[in-house]
Amino acid sequence: MSVSPGGTEDARAFAAVLGERPVRAYPALLSTEAAAQAWAREGAPAGAVVVADYQVSPRGRSGRPLDLDPERHLGFSLVLRPELTPEREGWLYTVTTVGLARALDGDVGIRWPDVLVRGDRTVADVGVHAELGPARVDWAVATVLVEVDGRDRPSLLRDAVVSIELALEEPLERILDRQRTMCRTFGDDVRAMMIPMGPGGPRIEGVASDVKDDGSLVIATDAGGRVAVRPQHLGELQPRAG
């Protein structure tokens, strides 16, 4: 059943285009991520969507503030209930970015782990929160901020959530192949600042070379090692100077 607490035309259109999918559409909200997490804890099913015309404090990966322009962006959160072990929670970044990229027109690339680009321009940001049980991911919320770029907002929302869900169901190797094809981070000399961040915090430096089936980025270090960086443990990925 569709639920639309908001009274704006956009809110009603979002609910209408998603049909029987559970959706909560608002004219304004603190953040869709927070609302979707609360709904998931209450038992929201996989596929439930929270969307808002405007968000006061939208958040991406690891709580990173997002720059939302209501005139240019569509922001929403999608509840997922995947069959994943806790160690593979980072895979949700892979399926979300790959799925979202397929819903967008044109040559879209992925800047690991959470940014979609067209050329040098960012066209989408992604954040994933996973609630972990002892043996599996109990539920997760994928939060998306994507440029509308002239598209109809309701149909863009529908296409995005369907594409993300399809990516979650596709064979692992097929999704990995698509990410490797679209990833713009490979070959970059990078510095991964790990959580907790700070002057003495852990960091990994080297050349980004591959992705793994848990969503990790493999960095080839100067010492000849290969270190896997999980997206859920990453604070910031920077170009390495010098």
HELIX and SHEET records of a PDB file:
HELIX    1   1 GLU A    9  VAL A   17  1                                   9    
HELIX    2   2 THR A   32  ARG A   41  1                                  10    
HELIX    3   3 ARG A   61  GLY A   63  5                                   3    
HELIX    4   4 PRO A   86  ARG A   88  5                                   3    
HELIX    5   5 TRP A   91  ALA A  103  1                                  13    
HELIX    6   6 ARG A  153  GLU A  169  1                                  17    
HELIX    7   7 LEU A  172  MET A  182  1                                  11    
HELIX    8   8 PRO A  231  HIS A  233  5                                   3    
SHEET    1   A 7 VAL A  23  LEU A  29  0                                        
SHEET    2   A 7 VAL A  49  GLN A  55  1                                        
SHEET    3   A 7 HIS A  73  LEU A  80 -1                                        
SHEET    4   A 7 VAL A 137  GLU A 147 -1                                        
SHEET    5   A 7 ARG A 121  LEU A 132 -1                                        
SHEET    6   A 7 VAL A 115  ARG A 118 -1                                        
SHEET    7   A 7 GLY A 109  ARG A 111 -1                                        
SHEET    1   B 5 ARG A 226  VAL A 229  0                                        
SHEET    2   B 5 LEU A 217  ALA A 220 -1                                        
SHEET    3   B 5 ARG A 203  VAL A 211 -1                                        
SHEET    4   B 5 ASP A 189  MET A 194 -1                                        
SHEET    5   B 5 LEU A 234  PRO A 239 -1                                        
END                                                                             
